[in-house]
Amino acid sequence: MSLQSDALLWDVRTFVYQHIVKTTQPPTVNDTAARFGLSTKDASQVYAALDAQHAFFLQPGSMNILIANPFSAVETPFRVQAGGKTYWANCAWDALGIPAALQGAAVIEASFAGSDEPLHLTVQNGTISGPAATEGIVAHVLVPFRQWYEDMTFT
């Protein structure tokens, strides 16, 4: 199977997400190489291809996955507790995406930009509750969509 084949790319992407759900962290390129019987160099090429397709995002200058939307590999202001685990989201939108991806209940702890006022939401059976949910939440997107992939950590 070619390193650029759609089947391998989808299989690796699926493995990455399954690993994150199970461990809260993305697999290393060595984990992926071992799982698929690839050399580290070949697994790195697969990671680079998935990064180029925006399937996930690597930390600049490395083969470490930084973002696999909606999951962040590093601590952010958007903490999501679900299934007895703590996940980190990249933004407010992704914080809601984690319970959707997990298809389960979650507690989201974040803060409003600018005021640092705490934001606590609960997601249960697809319904969002908490003071901000009843008052409404406004999310401000700082960067136009066409520029999102230029710097995913800022976006």
C-alpha positions as CSV (number, residue, x, y, z in Angstrom):
1,M,0.0,0.0,0.0
2,S,1.3,3.4,-0.9
3,L,2.2,5.8,1.9
4,Q,-0.2,8.3,0.2
5,S,-3.0,5.9,-0.3
6,D,-6.4,7.1,0.9
7,A,-6.9,3.9,2.8
8,L,-3.7,4.3,4.8
9,L,-4.3,8.0,5.4
10,W,-7.8,7.3,6.7
11,D,-6.6,4.4,8.8
12,V,-3.9,6.5,10.4
13,R,-6.3,9.4,11.0
14,T,-8.8,7.0,12.6
15,F,-6.0,5.6,14.8
16,V,-5.0,9.1,15.9
17,Y,-8.5,9.9,17.0
18,Q,-9.1,6.6,18.7
19,H,-5.8,7.1,20.6
20,I,-6.8,10.6,21.7
21,V,-10.2,9.4,22.9
22,K,-8.6,6.6,24.9
23,T,-5.6,8.5,26.3
24,T,-6.4,12.2,25.9
25,Q,-3.2,12.6,23.9
26,P,-2.3,12.0,20.3
27,P,0.0,9.1,19.5
28,T,3.6,9.8,18.7
29,V,4.9,9.1,15.2
30,N,6.7,6.1,16.7
31,D,3.3,4.8,18.2
32,T,1.8,5.1,14.7
33,A,4.8,3.5,13.0
34,A,4.5,0.5,15.4
35,R,0.7,0.2,15.0
36,F,1.0,0.1,11.2
37,G,4.3,-1.7,10.8
38,L,6.0,1.3,9.2
39,S,9.4,2.8,9.7
40,T,9.5,6.1,11.6
41,K,10.4,7.8,8.4
42,D,7.4,6.4,6.6
43,A,5.1,7.2,9.5
44,S,6.5,10.8,9.4
45,Q,5.6,11.0,5.7
46,V,2.1,9.9,6.5
47,Y,1.8,12.5,9.3
48,A,3.2,15.2,6.9
49,A,0.6,14.2,4.3
50,L,-2.3,14.4,6.9
51,D,-0.9,17.8,8.1
52,A,-0.9,19.1,4.5
53,Q,-4.5,18.0,4.1
54,H,-5.4,19.7,7.4
55,A,-6.6,16.4,8.8
56,F,-4.6,17.3,11.8
57,F,-1.9,19.9,12.6
58,L,1.7,19.2,13.6
59,Q,3.7,21.4,15.9
60,P,5.9,23.5,13.6
61,G,9.3,21.8,13.0
62,S,8.2,18.5,14.4
63,M,6.2,15.4,13.9
64,N,4.2,15.9,17.0
65,I,0.5,16.4,16.6
66,L,-0.6,19.7,18.1
67,I,-4.3,19.7,17.0
68,A,-6.7,17.1,15.8
69,N,-9.9,19.1,15.8
70,P,-11.6,19.4,18.2
71,F,-8.8,18.1,20.4
72,S,-5.7,19.9,21.5
73,A,-2.5,18.1,22.5
74,V,-1.6,20.9,24.9
75,E,-3.4,22.6,27.7
76,T,-5.6,25.5,26.6
77,P,-8.2,27.7,28.4
78,F,-10.9,25.3,27.2
79,R,-11.0,22.3,29.5
80,V,-13.5,19.5,28.8
81,Q,-14.3,16.8,31.3
82,A,-15.9,13.7,29.7
83,G,-16.0,10.0,30.5
84,G,-13.8,10.5,33.5
85,K,-11.0,12.1,31.4
86,T,-9.8,15.7,30.8
87,Y,-9.5,16.8,27.3
88,W,-8.4,20.2,26.0
89,A,-10.1,22.0,23.1
90,N,-8.6,24.6,20.8
91,C,-11.4,27.1,21.2
92,A,-14.9,27.6,22.5
93,W,-16.4,26.0,19.4
94,D,-14.1,22.9,19.7
95,A,-15.0,22.7,23.4
96,L,-18.6,21.9,22.3
97,G,-17.2,19.7,19.6
98,I,-15.6,17.3,22.0
99,P,-18.8,16.0,23.6
100,A,-20.3,15.8,20.1
101,A,-17.3,13.7,19.0
102,L,-17.5,11.5,22.0
103,Q,-21.3,11.3,21.8
104,G,-21.5,11.8,25.5
105,A,-22.0,14.1,28.5
106,A,-19.3,16.7,29.4
107,V,-18.5,19.6,31.6
108,I,-16.8,22.5,29.9
109,E,-14.7,25.0,31.9
110,A,-13.4,28.0,30.1
111,S,-13.3,31.8,30.4
112,F,-14.5,34.7,28.4
113,A,-11.8,36.4,26.5
114,G,-11.0,39.9,27.7
115,S,-12.8,39.6,31.1
116,D,-11.5,36.1,32.1
117,E,-14.9,35.6,33.6
118,P,-15.4,31.8,34.1
119,L,-17.6,29.9,31.8
120,H,-19.1,26.6,33.0
121,L,-21.3,24.6,30.7
122,T,-22.7,21.1,30.9
123,V,-23.6,19.0,27.9
124,Q,-26.1,16.2,28.6
125,N,-28.1,14.3,26.0
126,G,-27.1,16.9,23.4
127,T,-28.4,19.8,25.4
128,I,-26.2,22.6,26.7
129,S,-27.0,24.0,30.2
130,G,-25.5,26.5,32.5
131,P,-25.9,30.2,33.1
132,A,-24.2,31.2,29.8
133,A,-26.3,28.7,27.9
134,T,-29.6,30.4,28.9
135,E,-28.2,33.9,28.5
136,G,-26.6,33.2,25.1
137,I,-23.0,33.1,24.2
138,V,-21.3,35.2,21.6
139,A,-18.1,33.9,20.1
140,H,-15.8,36.3,18.3
141,V,-13.6,34.8,15.5
142,L,-10.5,37.0,15.2
143,V,-9.2,35.6,12.0
144,P,-11.1,35.2,8.6
145,F,-11.6,31.6,7.7
146,R,-9.3,31.8,4.7
147,Q,-6.4,32.5,7.2
148,W,-7.2,29.8,9.8
149,Y,-4.7,27.3,8.6
150,E,-1.8,29.9,8.6
151,D,-1.6,29.7,12.4
152,M,-4.0,27.2,14.0
153,T,-2.9,28.0,17.6
154,F,-3.7,31.7,17.2
155,T,-6.9,31.0,15.3
